Amino acid sequence: MPAGFKYSLDPQEVERELCNQETIYRLSGGFNLDDDKLVADIFLPHLAPLAVDFATRKAKAVKNVKIYENANSAATSLKVEKNSLVYVDMYLSNGSKAAKVTAIDKGNTGYDVLTITLGAAVVAGDVLFEAGAASTGGTKGVYTLTISAAPTANDVLTVGGVDYTYAAAESDTAYATGADAKAAAANIEDALSAQYDGIFSVVAKNGKLIFTQLTAGIGDIPVVSVTQTGGTLVAAIVETTAGVAAVDATSPLNVANFLNYARVKVEAGATVTAIGQAFEIKESQLYLPVSAKCKASLGARFMFV
């Protein structure tokens, strides 16, 4: 063997036929493989799902995993089919729950074991997709408006730009001062509930008006001001609980809009050719699984059997 040359005598794997080759339509031009989550020197196989951006001429590999063995909702690990593109710290979702992969054991020849607590039962053959984050229910924000000194006639409490004028007796244009701060708060409860319908629930309690977000993270703290007309009204609002929006795990991080044409080595400068149509795709024999959300995106241009 000549010095300076190194030969690999291992035969290259012959890829199996995965679809009706006559139905394949290849897009003209290539796309730069721009995906820093792929391991260098692996091969992206034929019909791997791709998220292609025509504006930048870049493509990412869509990372799905197929479940190898049933697992219940309390499982802290999942067995998945080998050769997936899963990586540590990615989030996997079944469409309703999502969780982080904290470790990967590739020691078994038949499957890989992911350390992950999904919180949902899975069945062999299910396909999980990569999500942007774990699913959380969020936290509803709570704001508390306290009337610390009861109003007298003609005092005005302004909440979110709406004036609430107090008077000795209730009328079409004023609210009764009541006997104390507790009564003054209760007397405008219904009006504030109507003002913030669909945003907050408003409850009067012991001189306080408690605004609770109906949807976690949605609804800014109301702006409150007091106008005294020789009166005594004192009121202020504070954030009791910070609102945190829920995280939706039903949305994939990337969704396939094309499939990969030819086996490509992952390396600097790698490009892929995208398939715009293919029929009779043998789903059970694919090297990388295609999720239900990817299939919906691919549409009628691709037929899976």
N, C-alpha and C positions, 0 to 999 in steps of 0.2 A: 504494500500500500504506500503510495508516494507520501513523502514528508509534507506536512502542511495541509493535508486533506483529511477530513473525517467523514466517513460514510456511515449512514444508518441503514442497517440491513433489515430493520423491522418493516414488514410490508404495511403500507398505508391502508387503513380500513376502507373497505368499499361501502359507500353509503347505499342503503336500501332505497328502493323506489317508493316514494311516499304519496304520489298522486298521479293522475293521468297527465303525463308529460306533454302531451299534445295540446292540453288546454292552458298551459302556462303562458302568461303574457308578461314579458320583462319590460320594465320602464327603461327608457333611454337614459344614459348617463349614470354615474354612480353617486353614492353619498358617503361622506366621511364618517367613519365609525367614531363617535364622540361619546365615550362612556367610561368614566374613570372607576366604575364599580366592577368592571370585568377584569378577570385575572389575566395577566399577560401570558401569551404563548398557548392559551387554550384555543380551541376552534369553535367558531359560531356555526352551527350546522345548517343544512338545507331546511328551509321552511321555518326557521326560527322567527318568532314574532318581532317585528320592528316598529318603533315609533319614529316616523320620518317627518322631518321638517323641510319643506320645499324652499322656504325663504332662505334658510342657512345652508341647505344641502348637507344636513347632518342627520345622523340616525343613532338611536339608542336601542339596545336590546331590551325587550320587555321581559321582566323577570317574574315568571310564575313557577310554582312547584306543584307536583302531583303527589297526593297522599298515598303512601305505600300500604299502610295498615290502619284499621279503625282505631280511634282513640276517643275517650269520653271527655266531657267538658272540664274535668279536674286534672287532665293530663298536663304534666310539666315538660313533656318532650313529644315530638312527632317524628315518625318515620316517613321519609319522602323518597321518591325515586332518585336514583343517582344521576350525576352529571347535570344537575340543575345549575342555575346561575345565582343561587342563594349566597348571601354573604353575612358575616356577623354585623349586628346593629341595624340590619334592615327590618322593616315592619312587614308582616304578612297579615292578610285579611281574608276572611271568607265572605265578606260583603256586609257583615253586621258587627263583627268583632275584629280587632286588630291588636297585635302584640309584637314586641321586639324579639328577634333571634339573638340570643346571647352567646351561643356556642354551636359549633358544627362538628360532629364526629363522623368521619368518613372511613372508619376502620372496617366496616362490614362490606363485603363484596356485593351484596344484593340491594342495599339501601343506605341512605345517610340518616343520621339522627340529629334533629335540631332541638336545642334547648329553648323552649318557648312555652309560655302559658297563655294559650289563645282564649280560654274561657268558653269554648264552644266545642261540641262534639263534631268529629269529622269521620268520613267514611273513605275507605280505599277507593281511589279513582277521583276523589274531589280535587279540584284545582284551586289553590290559593294564589292570590295576586299580591304584588308589592304595593303597600299603602304608604302614604306620606307620614303617618304618625299613628300612635295607638289611639283607640277609641276611648273617649272620656265623656261623661255625662254633662260636664260643665258645672258652674256654680251660679245660681241666680243672685244678682246683686240686690242689696237691701239698703235703702236710704231712709233715714229717720228725721222727720221734721218735728221739732219740739217747740210748742208754744209755752214759753216759760213764764210769761206774764200775760194775763187775760186782756183782751181788747176792750176798748170803750167805743162808743158810737163814733162813726166816721173814720176809725182806723182802717187801713187797707193792707191786706196781705197779698203780695203778688207772687204767684207760683207759675214758673214757665211762661211768663208774659201775660198771664190772665190775672186780673184784679178781683179780689174777694173783699168786698166792702162790708164792714160790720155796722149794725144799727141796733137800737134798743129792742126792736122787734123785727121779725123776718118780713120781707116784702119781695116783690118781683125783682128788685135791684140790689137787695142787701140780705145779709145773713145775721141772725140773732147773735148778739155777743154771748148770751148765756150767763150762767151764774159764775163760771170759772173757766180756766184754761181747758179743762177736760171737755166742757160743753162747747167751747168755741171750736175745738178741733172736730168734735163729732158733727157739728152743724154744717161743715163744708166737706165732709167725707164723701157724700154722694156726688157732689159737683166735681170733686177732684177725680173720682172714679170714672166719671163720664169724660173728663178732659183727657185722661190717660188710658182710655179704653184700648185694649190690644197691646199695650206696652207694660203697664204696671197694674198690679192689684193694689188698692189703697185701703188701709184699715186704720180707723181711729181708735186709740187706746191710751187712756190716762194722760190726756194732754199732748199726745204724740200722734202724728200721721205717718204710718209706715208704708213706704213704697217698695214693692217687691217685683222684680223683673218677671214677666211671664215667660220669656225665653232667655235662657242663660246668656249673659254677655250683651244683651240688646236692651238699650235704654240708658241714656246718660242721666247723671244726677240733675234733678230739676233746679233751676236757678230761683232762689227765693229772696225777696226783699220786703221790707216793712215801711209803710208810710204812716206816721203818727200825726193825727190832727188834734193836738192837745191831749192825746190819749196815752195809753199805757202798754200797748201791744209790743211784745218782744218775741221773736221767733227766729230760728236758725235750723239749717238742715246739714246733716253729716252723713258720710258713707259708713254704714254699719258693717256691710259685707261687700267685698269687691266682686263684681260680676266677671265670670270667666266663661267665654264661649265654649260650647261643646265641640269636640273634634269628631268629624264625620269620617269613619273608617270605610265607608262604602265606596269611596272614590279612589281608583287606582292612581299610583304615582305616574305611570305611563300606560297608554293604551295603544295596542297595535293598530296601525292603519295599512300596513303592508307586511309581507313575509320575505324572508331572505332567500335569494336564489341559489347561491353556491356557498359551499363550505369555505369559511374565511378564518385565517389565523389572526388572533387579537394581538396587534403590535402597533407601534407608532406608524402613522400614515395609512393604516388599514382602511379600505373602502368596501362598501357592500353594494350589491345590485338588488333592487327591490322588485318583487313580483306583485303585479297589479291584479292578477286573476289566476285562479287555479281551481280545478274541480276534482271531485273524487279523492279528497285528501283523507288518507287513512289515519284518523285521529289517534287510535290506540298505538300506532307505530311511530309517532312523531318523536324526535329526539328531545324536543322541548315542548312542554304543554302549552295550549292556548286556552285562556280563561273564557268564561261566558261573556264577560264584558268586552274582551278582544274580539270575539266572534261577532258580537253586535256591531262593533265598530267596523269590522271588515265587510260586513253586509253580504249581499247576494253575489258579490264578485268571487267569493270563495265558498266552495261546497265541501262540508266535512261528512264523512261516512264512517 
